[in-house]
Amino acid sequence: MNAIKERILGAVTVMDDSDAQKVWEFVVENLSSRSWDDIEEISPDEWDLKMLDDIDTNPDCHEFVSQEELLKGLNLR
């Protein structure tokens, strides 16, 4: 996270609910008009193509564990 985002997060953290509501309204009215169409589409590079190929061909990419198994494996349950 860059410095300006940290400053924004810090400011929102200490403001009261009324001021936070005003900030949220500003965001919705002024910054949320963006859509998926605004995202630049780029071609996958060599690394991306390798990952996509692994998804299709590497059997390890098809092994999944449940959240419960993961938490047990991390000694969090």
C-alpha positions as CSV (number, residue, x, y, z in Angstrom):
1,M,0.0,0.0,0.0
2,N,1.4,3.4,-0.9
3,A,1.7,6.4,1.4
4,I,-1.5,8.2,0.2
5,K,-3.6,5.1,0.7
6,E,-2.2,4.7,4.2
7,R,-3.1,8.3,4.9
8,I,-6.6,7.9,3.6
9,L,-7.1,4.7,5.6
10,G,-5.8,6.4,8.8
11,A,-8.1,9.4,8.3
12,V,-11.1,7.2,7.9
13,T,-10.2,5.1,10.9
14,V,-10.3,8.1,13.2
15,M,-13.3,10.0,11.9
16,D,-16.7,9.7,13.3
17,D,-19.5,7.9,11.5
18,S,-21.1,11.0,10.1
19,D,-17.8,12.1,8.4
20,A,-17.2,8.5,7.2
21,Q,-20.7,8.6,5.6
22,K,-19.8,11.8,3.8
23,V,-16.5,10.3,2.5
24,W,-18.4,7.2,1.3
25,E,-21.0,9.4,-0.5
26,F,-18.1,11.3,-2.2
27,V,-16.6,8.0,-3.3
28,V,-19.8,6.7,-4.7
29,E,-20.7,9.9,-6.5
30,N,-17.3,10.7,-7.9
31,L,-15.2,7.6,-8.2
32,S,-17.5,4.6,-8.7
33,S,-18.5,5.3,-12.3
34,R,-15.7,3.1,-13.4
35,S,-16.6,-0.3,-14.8
36,W,-14.9,-3.5,-16.0
37,D,-14.8,-1.9,-19.5
38,D,-12.4,0.7,-18.1
39,I,-9.7,-1.9,-17.3
40,E,-7.0,-2.1,-20.0
41,E,-6.8,-5.5,-21.6
42,I,-3.3,-6.8,-22.1
43,S,-2.1,-10.0,-23.7
44,P,-0.7,-12.6,-21.4
45,D,3.1,-12.7,-21.1
46,E,5.2,-15.9,-21.1
47,W,4.7,-16.4,-17.3
48,D,0.9,-16.0,-17.6
49,L,0.8,-18.5,-20.4
50,K,2.9,-21.0,-18.3
51,M,0.4,-20.6,-15.4
52,L,-2.5,-21.1,-17.7
53,D,-0.9,-24.2,-19.2
54,D,-0.3,-25.6,-15.7
55,I,-3.9,-25.2,-14.9
56,D,-4.8,-27.4,-17.8
57,T,-2.0,-30.0,-17.6
58,N,-0.5,-30.1,-14.1
59,P,-2.4,-32.5,-11.8
60,D,-1.2,-30.6,-8.7
61,C,-3.3,-27.7,-9.9
62,H,-6.4,-29.8,-9.5
63,E,-5.9,-30.7,-5.8
64,F,-8.0,-28.7,-3.3
65,V,-8.4,-28.9,0.4
66,S,-11.3,-27.7,2.5
67,Q,-11.1,-24.7,4.8
68,E,-11.2,-27.1,7.8
69,E,-8.3,-29.2,6.4
70,L,-6.3,-26.0,5.8
71,L,-6.9,-24.7,9.3
72,K,-5.9,-28.1,10.8
73,G,-2.8,-28.2,8.6
74,L,-1.8,-24.7,9.9
75,N,-2.5,-25.7,13.5
76,L,-5.2,-23.1,13.7
77,R,-7.9,-25.6,14.9
